[in-house]
Amino acid sequence: MKDLTTKCLFDVQDACRAILSFTEGKRFEEFSRDDLIRSAVERKFEVIGEALRRIRDEDPDIFKQIEMGNEIVGMRNRLIHGYDAVDEEIVWETIDMHLPQLLQTVEALLR
């Protein structure tokens, strides 16, 4: 595995863990009312998306092993370029339904 890929995978791992920590024990209603948590979560998703974009460009074989990789990169683009049209429910659903799997995949790739 390339050095840049490893670094990016660690960045994804750290960002996933941070998001899960920020939202642990929270419900959607709490998340949607808390600007600080939403901002932190969105920033970490931006990091995840950018790191995965770099992996896609640098190491496509590794990127192919990351389920929904292109969708995650697209989410990053939406958060940055469509900041005024972010659907908080989609962000929350992503945390709840997809982030644990992404973290598990990244940790397996790092082993």
Phi and psi restraints in degrees (range 20) as a CNS / XPLOR table:
assign (resid 1 and name C) (resid 2 and name N)
       (resid 2 and name CA) (resid 2 and name C) 1.0 -72.0 20.0 2
assign (resid 2 and name N) (resid 2 and name CA)
       (resid 2 and name C) (resid 3 and name N) 1.0 151.6 20.0 2
assign (resid 2 and name C) (resid 3 and name N)
       (resid 3 and name CA) (resid 3 and name C) 1.0 -58.5 20.0 2
assign (resid 3 and name N) (resid 3 and name CA)
       (resid 3 and name C) (resid 4 and name N) 1.0 -43.3 20.0 2
assign (resid 3 and name C) (resid 4 and name N)
       (resid 4 and name CA) (resid 4 and name C) 1.0 -62.9 20.0 2
assign (resid 4 and name N) (resid 4 and name CA)
       (resid 4 and name C) (resid 5 and name N) 1.0 -40.1 20.0 2
assign (resid 4 and name C) (resid 5 and name N)
       (resid 5 and name CA) (resid 5 and name C) 1.0 -61.2 20.0 2
assign (resid 5 and name N) (resid 5 and name CA)
       (resid 5 and name C) (resid 6 and name N) 1.0 -46.6 20.0 2
assign (resid 5 and name C) (resid 6 and name N)
       (resid 6 and name CA) (resid 6 and name C) 1.0 -60.0 20.0 2
assign (resid 6 and name N) (resid 6 and name CA)
       (resid 6 and name C) (resid 7 and name N) 1.0 -46.2 20.0 2
assign (resid 6 and name C) (resid 7 and name N)
       (resid 7 and name CA) (resid 7 and name C) 1.0 -59.3 20.0 2
assign (resid 7 and name N) (resid 7 and name CA)
       (resid 7 and name C) (resid 8 and name N) 1.0 -45.9 20.0 2
assign (resid 7 and name C) (resid 8 and name N)
       (resid 8 and name CA) (resid 8 and name C) 1.0 -64.4 20.0 2
assign (resid 8 and name N) (resid 8 and name CA)
       (resid 8 and name C) (resid 9 and name N) 1.0 -39.3 20.0 2
assign (resid 8 and name C) (resid 9 and name N)
       (resid 9 and name CA) (resid 9 and name C) 1.0 -63.4 20.0 2
assign (resid 9 and name N) (resid 9 and name CA)
       (resid 9 and name C) (resid 10 and name N) 1.0 -40.1 20.0 2
assign (resid 9 and name C) (resid 10 and name N)
       (resid 10 and name CA) (resid 10 and name C) 1.0 -64.1 20.0 2
assign (resid 10 and name N) (resid 10 and name CA)
       (resid 10 and name C) (resid 11 and name N) 1.0 -38.0 20.0 2
assign (resid 10 and name C) (resid 11 and name N)
       (resid 11 and name CA) (resid 11 and name C) 1.0 -63.3 20.0 2
assign (resid 11 and name N) (resid 11 and name CA)
       (resid 11 and name C) (resid 12 and name N) 1.0 -41.8 20.0 2
assign (resid 11 and name C) (resid 12 and name N)
       (resid 12 and name CA) (resid 12 and name C) 1.0 -63.4 20.0 2
assign (resid 12 and name N) (resid 12 and name CA)
       (resid 12 and name C) (resid 13 and name N) 1.0 -45.9 20.0 2
assign (resid 12 and name C) (resid 13 and name N)
       (resid 13 and name CA) (resid 13 and name C) 1.0 -58.1 20.0 2
assign (resid 13 and name N) (resid 13 and name CA)
       (resid 13 and name C) (resid 14 and name N) 1.0 -48.3 20.0 2
assign (resid 13 and name C) (resid 14 and name N)
       (resid 14 and name CA) (resid 14 and name C) 1.0 -62.0 20.0 2
assign (resid 14 and name N) (resid 14 and name CA)
       (resid 14 and name C) (resid 15 and name N) 1.0 -42.7 20.0 2
assign (resid 14 and name C) (resid 15 and name N)
       (resid 15 and name CA) (resid 15 and name C) 1.0 -67.3 20.0 2
assign (resid 15 and name N) (resid 15 and name CA)
       (resid 15 and name C) (resid 16 and name N) 1.0 -40.6 20.0 2
assign (resid 15 and name C) (resid 16 and name N)
       (resid 16 and name CA) (resid 16 and name C) 1.0 -60.5 20.0 2
assign (resid 16 and name N) (resid 16 and name CA)
       (resid 16 and name C) (resid 17 and name N) 1.0 -47.6 20.0 2
assign (resid 16 and name C) (resid 17 and name N)
       (resid 17 and name CA) (resid 17 and name C) 1.0 -61.5 20.0 2
assign (resid 17 and name N) (resid 17 and name CA)
       (resid 17 and name C) (resid 18 and name N) 1.0 -39.6 20.0 2
assign (resid 17 and name C) (resid 18 and name N)
       (resid 18 and name CA) (resid 18 and name C) 1.0 -63.5 20.0 2
assign (resid 18 and name N) (resid 18 and name CA)
       (resid 18 and name C) (resid 19 and name N) 1.0 -46.3 20.0 2
assign (resid 18 and name C) (resid 19 and name N)
       (resid 19 and name CA) (resid 19 and name C) 1.0 -59.6 20.0 2
assign (resid 19 and name N) (resid 19 and name CA)
       (resid 19 and name C) (resid 20 and name N) 1.0 -46.4 20.0 2
assign (resid 19 and name C) (resid 20 and name N)
       (resid 20 and name CA) (resid 20 and name C) 1.0 -62.6 20.0 2
assign (resid 20 and name N) (resid 20 and name CA)
       (resid 20 and name C) (resid 21 and name N) 1.0 -35.8 20.0 2
assign (resid 20 and name C) (resid 21 and name N)
       (resid 21 and name CA) (resid 21 and name C) 1.0 -68.2 20.0 2
assign (resid 21 and name N) (resid 21 and name CA)
       (resid 21 and name C) (resid 22 and name N) 1.0 -43.6 20.0 2
assign (resid 21 and name C) (resid 22 and name N)
       (resid 22 and name CA) (resid 22 and name C) 1.0 -61.1 20.0 2
assign (resid 22 and name N) (resid 22 and name CA)
       (resid 22 and name C) (resid 23 and name N) 1.0 -33.3 20.0 2
assign (resid 22 and name C) (resid 23 and name N)
       (resid 23 and name CA) (resid 23 and name C) 1.0 -105.1 20.0 2
assign (resid 23 and name N) (resid 23 and name CA)
       (resid 23 and name C) (resid 24 and name N) 1.0 -0.9 20.0 2
assign (resid 23 and name C) (resid 24 and name N)
       (resid 24 and name CA) (resid 24 and name C) 1.0 -57.5 20.0 2
assign (resid 24 and name N) (resid 24 and name CA)
       (resid 24 and name C) (resid 25 and name N) 1.0 129.5 20.0 2
assign (resid 24 and name C) (resid 25 and name N)
       (resid 25 and name CA) (resid 25 and name C) 1.0 75.9 20.0 2
assign (resid 25 and name N) (resid 25 and name CA)
       (resid 25 and name C) (resid 26 and name N) 1.0 3.9 20.0 2
assign (resid 25 and name C) (resid 26 and name N)
       (resid 26 and name CA) (resid 26 and name C) 1.0 -96.0 20.0 2
assign (resid 26 and name N) (resid 26 and name CA)
       (resid 26 and name C) (resid 27 and name N) 1.0 153.7 20.0 2
assign (resid 26 and name C) (resid 27 and name N)
       (resid 27 and name CA) (resid 27 and name C) 1.0 -105.8 20.0 2
assign (resid 27 and name N) (resid 27 and name CA)
       (resid 27 and name C) (resid 28 and name N) 1.0 165.7 20.0 2
assign (resid 27 and name C) (resid 28 and name N)
       (resid 28 and name CA) (resid 28 and name C) 1.0 -55.5 20.0 2
assign (resid 28 and name N) (resid 28 and name CA)
       (resid 28 and name C) (resid 29 and name N) 1.0 -41.0 20.0 2
assign (resid 28 and name C) (resid 29 and name N)
       (resid 29 and name CA) (resid 29 and name C) 1.0 -60.2 20.0 2
assign (resid 29 and name N) (resid 29 and name CA)
       (resid 29 and name C) (resid 30 and name N) 1.0 -41.6 20.0 2
assign (resid 29 and name C) (resid 30 and name N)
       (resid 30 and name CA) (resid 30 and name C) 1.0 -66.1 20.0 2
assign (resid 30 and name N) (resid 30 and name CA)
       (resid 30 and name C) (resid 31 and name N) 1.0 -44.1 20.0 2
assign (resid 30 and name C) (resid 31 and name N)
       (resid 31 and name CA) (resid 31 and name C) 1.0 -59.5 20.0 2
assign (resid 31 and name N) (resid 31 and name CA)
       (resid 31 and name C) (resid 32 and name N) 1.0 -47.2 20.0 2
assign (resid 31 and name C) (resid 32 and name N)
       (resid 32 and name CA) (resid 32 and name C) 1.0 -68.2 20.0 2
assign (resid 32 and name N) (resid 32 and name CA)
       (resid 32 and name C) (resid 33 and name N) 1.0 -23.4 20.0 2
assign (resid 32 and name C) (resid 33 and name N)
       (resid 33 and name CA) (resid 33 and name C) 1.0 -89.9 20.0 2
assign (resid 33 and name N) (resid 33 and name CA)
       (resid 33 and name C) (resid 34 and name N) 1.0 -13.5 20.0 2
assign (resid 33 and name C) (resid 34 and name N)
       (resid 34 and name CA) (resid 34 and name C) 1.0 -103.0 20.0 2
assign (resid 34 and name N) (resid 34 and name CA)
       (resid 34 and name C) (resid 35 and name N) 1.0 98.6 20.0 2
assign (resid 34 and name C) (resid 35 and name N)
       (resid 35 and name CA) (resid 35 and name C) 1.0 -60.9 20.0 2
assign (resid 35 and name N) (resid 35 and name CA)
       (resid 35 and name C) (resid 36 and name N) 1.0 -36.5 20.0 2
assign (resid 35 and name C) (resid 36 and name N)
       (resid 36 and name CA) (resid 36 and name C) 1.0 -64.1 20.0 2
assign (resid 36 and name N) (resid 36 and name CA)
       (resid 36 and name C) (resid 37 and name N) 1.0 -47.6 20.0 2
assign (resid 36 and name C) (resid 37 and name N)
       (resid 37 and name CA) (resid 37 and name C) 1.0 -66.2 20.0 2
assign (resid 37 and name N) (resid 37 and name CA)
       (resid 37 and name C) (resid 38 and name N) 1.0 -45.0 20.0 2
assign (resid 37 and name C) (resid 38 and name N)
       (resid 38 and name CA) (resid 38 and name C) 1.0 -58.9 20.0 2
assign (resid 38 and name N) (resid 38 and name CA)
       (resid 38 and name C) (resid 39 and name N) 1.0 -43.4 20.0 2
assign (resid 38 and name C) (resid 39 and name N)
       (resid 39 and name CA) (resid 39 and name C) 1.0 -63.6 20.0 2
assign (resid 39 and name N) (resid 39 and name CA)
       (resid 39 and name C) (resid 40 and name N) 1.0 -43.1 20.0 2
assign (resid 39 and name C) (resid 40 and name N)
       (resid 40 and name CA) (resid 40 and name C) 1.0 -64.2 20.0 2
assign (resid 40 and name N) (resid 40 and name CA)
       (resid 40 and name C) (resid 41 and name N) 1.0 -43.6 20.0 2
assign (resid 40 and name C) (resid 41 and name N)
       (resid 41 and name CA) (resid 41 and name C) 1.0 -62.7 20.0 2
assign (resid 41 and name N) (resid 41 and name CA)
       (resid 41 and name C) (resid 42 and name N) 1.0 -46.1 20.0 2
assign (resid 41 and name C) (resid 42 and name N)
       (resid 42 and name CA) (resid 42 and name C) 1.0 -61.2 20.0 2
assign (resid 42 and name N) (resid 42 and name CA)
       (resid 42 and name C) (resid 43 and name N) 1.0 -41.5 20.0 2
assign (resid 42 and name C) (resid 43 and name N)
       (resid 43 and name CA) (resid 43 and name C) 1.0 -61.5 20.0 2
assign (resid 43 and name N) (resid 43 and name CA)
       (resid 43 and name C) (resid 44 and name N) 1.0 -43.4 20.0 2
assign (resid 43 and name C) (resid 44 and name N)
       (resid 44 and name CA) (resid 44 and name C) 1.0 -66.9 20.0 2
assign (resid 44 and name N) (resid 44 and name CA)
       (resid 44 and name C) (resid 45 and name N) 1.0 -35.4 20.0 2
assign (resid 44 and name C) (resid 45 and name N)
       (resid 45 and name CA) (resid 45 and name C) 1.0 -66.3 20.0 2
assign (resid 45 and name N) (resid 45 and name CA)
       (resid 45 and name C) (resid 46 and name N) 1.0 -33.9 20.0 2
assign (resid 45 and name C) (resid 46 and name N)
       (resid 46 and name CA) (resid 46 and name C) 1.0 -62.0 20.0 2
assign (resid 46 and name N) (resid 46 and name CA)
       (resid 46 and name C) (resid 47 and name N) 1.0 -43.3 20.0 2
assign (resid 46 and name C) (resid 47 and name N)
       (resid 47 and name CA) (resid 47 and name C) 1.0 -61.9 20.0 2
assign (resid 47 and name N) (resid 47 and name CA)
       (resid 47 and name C) (resid 48 and name N) 1.0 -46.1 20.0 2
assign (resid 47 and name C) (resid 48 and name N)
       (resid 48 and name CA) (resid 48 and name C) 1.0 -58.8 20.0 2
assign (resid 48 and name N) (resid 48 and name CA)
       (resid 48 and name C) (resid 49 and name N) 1.0 -48.9 20.0 2
assign (resid 48 and name C) (resid 49 and name N)
       (resid 49 and name CA) (resid 49 and name C) 1.0 -62.9 20.0 2
assign (resid 49 and name N) (resid 49 and name CA)
       (resid 49 and name C) (resid 50 and name N) 1.0 -41.7 20.0 2
assign (resid 49 and name C) (resid 50 and name N)
       (resid 50 and name CA) (resid 50 and name C) 1.0 -68.1 20.0 2
assign (resid 50 and name N) (resid 50 and name CA)
       (resid 50 and name C) (resid 51 and name N) 1.0 -41.2 20.0 2
assign (resid 50 and name C) (resid 51 and name N)
       (resid 51 and name CA) (resid 51 and name C) 1.0 -62.4 20.0 2
assign (resid 51 and name N) (resid 51 and name CA)
       (resid 51 and name C) (resid 52 and name N) 1.0 -42.0 20.0 2
assign (resid 51 and name C) (resid 52 and name N)
       (resid 52 and name CA) (resid 52 and name C) 1.0 -68.1 20.0 2
assign (resid 52 and name N) (resid 52 and name CA)
       (resid 52 and name C) (resid 53 and name N) 1.0 -34.5 20.0 2
assign (resid 52 and name C) (resid 53 and name N)
       (resid 53 and name CA) (resid 53 and name C) 1.0 -62.5 20.0 2
assign (resid 53 and name N) (resid 53 and name CA)
       (resid 53 and name C) (resid 54 and name N) 1.0 -41.9 20.0 2
assign (resid 53 and name C) (resid 54 and name N)
       (resid 54 and name CA) (resid 54 and name C) 1.0 -64.9 20.0 2
assign (resid 54 and name N) (resid 54 and name CA)
       (resid 54 and name C) (resid 55 and name N) 1.0 -40.0 20.0 2
assign (resid 54 and name C) (resid 55 and name N)
       (resid 55 and name CA) (resid 55 and name C) 1.0 -63.7 20.0 2
assign (resid 55 and name N) (resid 55 and name CA)
       (resid 55 and name C) (resid 56 and name N) 1.0 -43.5 20.0 2
assign (resid 55 and name C) (resid 56 and name N)
       (resid 56 and name CA) (resid 56 and name C) 1.0 -56.5 20.0 2
assign (resid 56 and name N) (resid 56 and name CA)
       (resid 56 and name C) (resid 57 and name N) 1.0 -42.2 20.0 2
assign (resid 56 and name C) (resid 57 and name N)
       (resid 57 and name CA) (resid 57 and name C) 1.0 -74.9 20.0 2
assign (resid 57 and name N) (resid 57 and name CA)
       (resid 57 and name C) (resid 58 and name N) 1.0 -36.5 20.0 2
assign (resid 57 and name C) (resid 58 and name N)
       (resid 58 and name CA) (resid 58 and name C) 1.0 -91.4 20.0 2
assign (resid 58 and name N) (resid 58 and name CA)
       (resid 58 and name C) (resid 59 and name N) 1.0 -34.4 20.0 2
assign (resid 58 and name C) (resid 59 and name N)
       (resid 59 and name CA) (resid 59 and name C) 1.0 -145.0 20.0 2
assign (resid 59 and name N) (resid 59 and name CA)
       (resid 59 and name C) (resid 60 and name N) 1.0 69.6 20.0 2
assign (resid 59 and name C) (resid 60 and name N)
       (resid 60 and name CA) (resid 60 and name C) 1.0 -56.8 20.0 2
assign (resid 60 and name N) (resid 60 and name CA)
       (resid 60 and name C) (resid 61 and name N) 1.0 -30.6 20.0 2
assign (resid 60 and name C) (resid 61 and name N)
       (resid 61 and name CA) (resid 61 and name C) 1.0 -66.0 20.0 2
assign (resid 61 and name N) (resid 61 and name CA)
       (resid 61 and name C) (resid 62 and name N) 1.0 -38.0 20.0 2
assign (resid 61 and name C) (resid 62 and name N)
       (resid 62 and name CA) (resid 62 and name C) 1.0 -70.3 20.0 2
assign (resid 62 and name N) (resid 62 and name CA)
       (resid 62 and name C) (resid 63 and name N) 1.0 -43.3 20.0 2
assign (resid 62 and name C) (resid 63 and name N)
       (resid 63 and name CA) (resid 63 and name C) 1.0 -58.1 20.0 2
assign (resid 63 and name N) (resid 63 and name CA)
       (resid 63 and name C) (resid 64 and name N) 1.0 -38.0 20.0 2
assign (resid 63 and name C) (resid 64 and name N)
       (resid 64 and name CA) (resid 64 and name C) 1.0 -60.9 20.0 2
assign (resid 64 and name N) (resid 64 and name CA)
       (resid 64 and name C) (resid 65 and name N) 1.0 -21.6 20.0 2
assign (resid 64 and name C) (resid 65 and name N)
       (resid 65 and name CA) (resid 65 and name C) 1.0 -83.9 20.0 2
assign (resid 65 and name N) (resid 65 and name CA)
       (resid 65 and name C) (resid 66 and name N) 1.0 -4.8 20.0 2
assign (resid 65 and name C) (resid 66 and name N)
       (resid 66 and name CA) (resid 66 and name C) 1.0 -100.6 20.0 2
assign (resid 66 and name N) (resid 66 and name CA)
       (resid 66 and name C) (resid 67 and name N) 1.0 106.7 20.0 2
assign (resid 66 and name C) (resid 67 and name N)
       (resid 67 and name CA) (resid 67 and name C) 1.0 -59.3 20.0 2
assign (resid 67 and name N) (resid 67 and name CA)
       (resid 67 and name C) (resid 68 and name N) 1.0 133.8 20.0 2
assign (resid 67 and name C) (resid 68 and name N)
       (resid 68 and name CA) (resid 68 and name C) 1.0 64.4 20.0 2
assign (resid 68 and name N) (resid 68 and name CA)
       (resid 68 and name C) (resid 69 and name N) 1.0 25.8 20.0 2
assign (resid 68 and name C) (resid 69 and name N)
       (resid 69 and name CA) (resid 69 and name C) 1.0 -56.6 20.0 2
assign (resid 69 and name N) (resid 69 and name CA)
       (resid 69 and name C) (resid 70 and name N) 1.0 -46.8 20.0 2
assign (resid 69 and name C) (resid 70 and name N)
       (resid 70 and name CA) (resid 70 and name C) 1.0 -65.7 20.0 2
assign (resid 70 and name N) (resid 70 and name CA)
       (resid 70 and name C) (resid 71 and name N) 1.0 -35.1 20.0 2
assign (resid 70 and name C) (resid 71 and name N)
       (resid 71 and name CA) (resid 71 and name C) 1.0 -66.6 20.0 2
assign (resid 71 and name N) (resid 71 and name CA)
       (resid 71 and name C) (resid 72 and name N) 1.0 -36.1 20.0 2
assign (resid 71 and name C) (resid 72 and name N)
       (resid 72 and name CA) (resid 72 and name C) 1.0 -68.9 20.0 2
assign (resid 72 and name N) (resid 72 and name CA)
       (resid 72 and name C) (resid 73 and name N) 1.0 -42.0 20.0 2
assign (resid 72 and name C) (resid 73 and name N)
       (resid 73 and name CA) (resid 73 and name C) 1.0 -61.5 20.0 2
assign (resid 73 and name N) (resid 73 and name CA)
       (resid 73 and name C) (resid 74 and name N) 1.0 -40.6 20.0 2
assign (resid 73 and name C) (resid 74 and name N)
       (resid 74 and name CA) (resid 74 and name C) 1.0 -63.2 20.0 2
assign (resid 74 and name N) (resid 74 and name CA)
       (resid 74 and name C) (resid 75 and name N) 1.0 -36.4 20.0 2
assign (resid 74 and name C) (resid 75 and name N)
       (resid 75 and name CA) (resid 75 and name C) 1.0 -64.5 20.0 2
assign (resid 75 and name N) (resid 75 and name CA)
       (resid 75 and name C) (resid 76 and name N) 1.0 -40.7 20.0 2
assign (resid 75 and name C) (resid 76 and name N)
       (resid 76 and name CA) (resid 76 and name C) 1.0 -58.6 20.0 2
assign (resid 76 and name N) (resid 76 and name CA)
       (resid 76 and name C) (resid 77 and name N) 1.0 -45.5 20.0 2
assign (resid 76 and name C) (resid 77 and name N)
       (resid 77 and name CA) (resid 77 and name C) 1.0 -62.4 20.0 2
assign (resid 77 and name N) (resid 77 and name CA)
       (resid 77 and name C) (resid 78 and name N) 1.0 -39.6 20.0 2
assign (resid 77 and name C) (resid 78 and name N)
       (resid 78 and name CA) (resid 78 and name C) 1.0 -64.7 20.0 2
assign (resid 78 and name N) (resid 78 and name CA)
       (resid 78 and name C) (resid 79 and name N) 1.0 -42.8 20.0 2
assign (resid 78 and name C) (resid 79 and name N)
       (resid 79 and name CA) (resid 79 and name C) 1.0 -63.0 20.0 2
assign (resid 79 and name N) (resid 79 and name CA)
       (resid 79 and name C) (resid 80 and name N) 1.0 -38.6 20.0 2
assign (resid 79 and name C) (resid 80 and name N)
       (resid 80 and name CA) (resid 80 and name C) 1.0 -81.7 20.0 2
assign (resid 80 and name N) (resid 80 and name CA)
       (resid 80 and name C) (resid 81 and name N) 1.0 -50.3 20.0 2
assign (resid 80 and name C) (resid 81 and name N)
       (resid 81 and name CA) (resid 81 and name C) 1.0 -90.5 20.0 2
assign (resid 81 and name N) (resid 81 and name CA)
       (resid 81 and name C) (resid 82 and name N) 1.0 -23.5 20.0 2
assign (resid 81 and name C) (resid 82 and name N)
       (resid 82 and name CA) (resid 82 and name C) 1.0 -115.7 20.0 2
assign (resid 82 and name N) (resid 82 and name CA)
       (resid 82 and name C) (resid 83 and name N) 1.0 37.3 20.0 2
assign (resid 82 and name C) (resid 83 and name N)
       (resid 83 and name CA) (resid 83 and name C) 1.0 -51.9 20.0 2
assign (resid 83 and name N) (resid 83 and name CA)
       (resid 83 and name C) (resid 84 and name N) 1.0 -28.5 20.0 2
assign (resid 83 and name C) (resid 84 and name N)
       (resid 84 and name CA) (resid 84 and name C) 1.0 -87.6 20.0 2
assign (resid 84 and name N) (resid 84 and name CA)
       (resid 84 and name C) (resid 85 and name N) 1.0 1.9 20.0 2
assign (resid 84 and name C) (resid 85 and name N)
       (resid 85 and name CA) (resid 85 and name C) 1.0 -130.1 20.0 2
assign (resid 85 and name N) (resid 85 and name CA)
       (resid 85 and name C) (resid 86 and name N) 1.0 27.1 20.0 2
assign (resid 85 and name C) (resid 86 and name N)
       (resid 86 and name CA) (resid 86 and name C) 1.0 -74.8 20.0 2
assign (resid 86 and name N) (resid 86 and name CA)
       (resid 86 and name C) (resid 87 and name N) 1.0 129.4 20.0 2
assign (resid 86 and name C) (resid 87 and name N)
       (resid 87 and name CA) (resid 87 and name C) 1.0 -92.5 20.0 2
assign (resid 87 and name N) (resid 87 and name CA)
       (resid 87 and name C) (resid 88 and name N) 1.0 108.2 20.0 2
assign (resid 87 and name C) (resid 88 and name N)
       (resid 88 and name CA) (resid 88 and name C) 1.0 -59.7 20.0 2
assign (resid 88 and name N) (resid 88 and name CA)
       (resid 88 and name C) (resid 89 and name N) 1.0 -32.3 20.0 2
assign (resid 88 and name C) (resid 89 and name N)
       (resid 89 and name CA) (resid 89 and name C) 1.0 -66.0 20.0 2
assign (resid 89 and name N) (resid 89 and name CA)
       (resid 89 and name C) (resid 90 and name N) 1.0 -36.8 20.0 2
assign (resid 89 and name C) (resid 90 and name N)
       (resid 90 and name CA) (resid 90 and name C) 1.0 -68.3 20.0 2
assign (resid 90 and name N) (resid 90 and name CA)
       (resid 90 and name C) (resid 91 and name N) 1.0 -40.5 20.0 2
assign (resid 90 and name C) (resid 91 and name N)
       (resid 91 and name CA) (resid 91 and name C) 1.0 -60.3 20.0 2
assign (resid 91 and name N) (resid 91 and name CA)
       (resid 91 and name C) (resid 92 and name N) 1.0 -46.8 20.0 2
assign (resid 91 and name C) (resid 92 and name N)
       (resid 92 and name CA) (resid 92 and name C) 1.0 -63.1 20.0 2
assign (resid 92 and name N) (resid 92 and name CA)
       (resid 92 and name C) (resid 93 and name N) 1.0 -43.1 20.0 2
assign (resid 92 and name C) (resid 93 and name N)
       (resid 93 and name CA) (resid 93 and name C) 1.0 -61.5 20.0 2
assign (resid 93 and name N) (resid 93 and name CA)
       (resid 93 and name C) (resid 94 and name N) 1.0 -38.5 20.0 2
assign (resid 93 and name C) (resid 94 and name N)
       (resid 94 and name CA) (resid 94 and name C) 1.0 -63.7 20.0 2
assign (resid 94 and name N) (resid 94 and name CA)
       (resid 94 and name C) (resid 95 and name N) 1.0 -42.7 20.0 2
assign (resid 94 and name C) (resid 95 and name N)
       (resid 95 and name CA) (resid 95 and name C) 1.0 -60.7 20.0 2
assign (resid 95 and name N) (resid 95 and name CA)
       (resid 95 and name C) (resid 96 and name N) 1.0 -48.6 20.0 2
assign (resid 95 and name C) (resid 96 and name N)
       (resid 96 and name CA) (resid 96 and name C) 1.0 -70.5 20.0 2
assign (resid 96 and name N) (resid 96 and name CA)
       (resid 96 and name C) (resid 97 and name N) 1.0 -43.4 20.0 2
assign (resid 96 and name C) (resid 97 and name N)
       (resid 97 and name CA) (resid 97 and name C) 1.0 -100.2 20.0 2
assign (resid 97 and name N) (resid 97 and name CA)
       (resid 97 and name C) (resid 98 and name N) 1.0 -26.5 20.0 2
assign (resid 97 and name C) (resid 98 and name N)
       (resid 98 and name CA) (resid 98 and name C) 1.0 -119.3 20.0 2
assign (resid 98 and name N) (resid 98 and name CA)
       (resid 98 and name C) (resid 99 and name N) 1.0 -27.5 20.0 2
assign (resid 98 and name C) (resid 99 and name N)
       (resid 99 and name CA) (resid 99 and name C) 1.0 -63.7 20.0 2
assign (resid 99 and name N) (resid 99 and name CA)
       (resid 99 and name C) (resid 100 and name N) 1.0 -42.9 20.0 2
assign (resid 99 and name C) (resid 100 and name N)
       (resid 100 and name CA) (resid 100 and name C) 1.0 -58.8 20.0 2
assign (resid 100 and name N) (resid 100 and name CA)
       (resid 100 and name C) (resid 101 and name N) 1.0 -38.7 20.0 2
assign (resid 100 and name C) (resid 101 and name N)
       (resid 101 and name CA) (resid 101 and name C) 1.0 -67.5 20.0 2
assign (resid 101 and name N) (resid 101 and name CA)
       (resid 101 and name C) (resid 102 and name N) 1.0 -41.4 20.0 2
assign (resid 101 and name C) (resid 102 and name N)
       (resid 102 and name CA) (resid 102 and name C) 1.0 -60.1 20.0 2
assign (resid 102 and name N) (resid 102 and name CA)
       (resid 102 and name C) (resid 103 and name N) 1.0 -46.5 20.0 2
assign (resid 102 and name C) (resid 103 and name N)
       (resid 103 and name CA) (resid 103 and name C) 1.0 -59.8 20.0 2
assign (resid 103 and name N) (resid 103 and name CA)
       (resid 103 and name C) (resid 104 and name N) 1.0 -43.9 20.0 2
assign (resid 103 and name C) (resid 104 and name N)
       (resid 104 and name CA) (resid 104 and name C) 1.0 -61.8 20.0 2
assign (resid 104 and name N) (resid 104 and name CA)
       (resid 104 and name C) (resid 105 and name N) 1.0 -43.0 20.0 2
assign (resid 104 and name C) (resid 105 and name N)
       (resid 105 and name CA) (resid 105 and name C) 1.0 -63.7 20.0 2
assign (resid 105 and name N) (resid 105 and name CA)
       (resid 105 and name C) (resid 106 and name N) 1.0 -46.1 20.0 2
assign (resid 105 and name C) (resid 106 and name N)
       (resid 106 and name CA) (resid 106 and name C) 1.0 -63.2 20.0 2
assign (resid 106 and name N) (resid 106 and name CA)
       (resid 106 and name C) (resid 107 and name N) 1.0 -43.3 20.0 2
assign (resid 106 and name C) (resid 107 and name N)
       (resid 107 and name CA) (resid 107 and name C) 1.0 -63.1 20.0 2
assign (resid 107 and name N) (resid 107 and name CA)
       (resid 107 and name C) (resid 108 and name N) 1.0 -36.8 20.0 2
assign (resid 107 and name C) (resid 108 and name N)
       (resid 108 and name CA) (resid 108 and name C) 1.0 -66.2 20.0 2
assign (resid 108 and name N) (resid 108 and name CA)
       (resid 108 and name C) (resid 109 and name N) 1.0 -40.2 20.0 2
assign (resid 108 and name C) (resid 109 and name N)
       (resid 109 and name CA) (resid 109 and name C) 1.0 -66.2 20.0 2
assign (resid 109 and name N) (resid 109 and name CA)
       (resid 109 and name C) (resid 110 and name N) 1.0 -32.1 20.0 2
assign (resid 109 and name C) (resid 110 and name N)
       (resid 110 and name CA) (resid 110 and name C) 1.0 -77.3 20.0 2
assign (resid 110 and name N) (resid 110 and name CA)
       (resid 110 and name C) (resid 111 and name N) 1.0 -16.7 20.0 2
